[in-house]
């Protein structure tokens, strides 16, 4: 190992290294670790990190891959905190999940705190028999404690790919769904399913009864938590209109976390994996304006040189918290591990893990 043991260095020391040295040292640390480690890279991760990944994909896929490779005791998850938590929930007891930077969180996940969800549930219980009438459904882009809440209250998790199947499952069992933390994914799926707008309400955790009348809550079949993805809210209807005008043959493809006015104007709507597959399978010469995270869109451009791929927004919108995972943090975590030191160990408490896994298992059984 180069110089002092990695544990004696701070991340700041690594931030002074050149890109070439960081790359070489990360490769060497990974070589030393061999089959003891697997590096997982989320689709939105920057290139200097993704190039070291053994697997690339969305958060749930990567968490499942960690569990499938129990022979590798160390999992370095290059993503954000809730993703690493999901990997810890699904992985085996002999595996240790590491997040290179503990500051890599998710602004949308932070929009629903467990204290707020508990208060919401108690408020609903004062209005209706909540345990018999409401199914809590939480997006996987959420903290483990929220997944555990759903597991304990006969609820379920969902992804952007299976949200419709999850909603169908929930409505087959109870009259209402409490969907959190992203209101836009929930609304867009419900719109596609034909749910009337008067049967949807938005729950603002900072307002009494979520800002709704008792009558509206009783009438609603879908209660949407007031939360959003800051990246996908950057895309506006005007961006779609601009590309339609400038490039009449363009296909607009967006993520369902976008605002409904963007979704309604798009040609295709789907998860990150759906976007990747669709553009990859498109005929040469086709033109695509893509409404999702910038690192992913730029990677699509490079990997699909036979097509014209545009970023839908005129504003740079990377996932700022995902961007915290960089080459210095990855090298620091890898060299520590090669020296026998585990840093930034992600460990979900056992009671939360049991309930959260139950909510995840219900989802996987549905989809």
Secondary structure, DSSP 8 states (H G I E B T S, - for coil): --SS-GGGS-HHHHTTS-HHHHHHHHHHHHHHHGGGEEEEEETTS-HHHHTT-SEEE-HHHHHHHHHHTTT--EEEEES-HHHHHHHHHHS-TT-EEEES-TT---TTGGGS-HHHHHHHHHHHHTTS-HHHHEEEEEESSS-HHHHHHHHHTT-EEE-TTTHHHHHHHHHHH-SEEEEES-HHHHHHHHHHHT--GGGEEEE-TTSGGGG--HHHHHH-SEEEES---TTGGG--HHHHHHHHHH-TT-EEEE-TTS-HHHHHH-SEE--HHHHHHHHHHS-TT-EEEEES-HHHHHHHHHH-TTSEEEES-SS----TTGGG--HHHHHHHHHHHHTT---SEE---HHHHHHHHHHHHHHHHH-
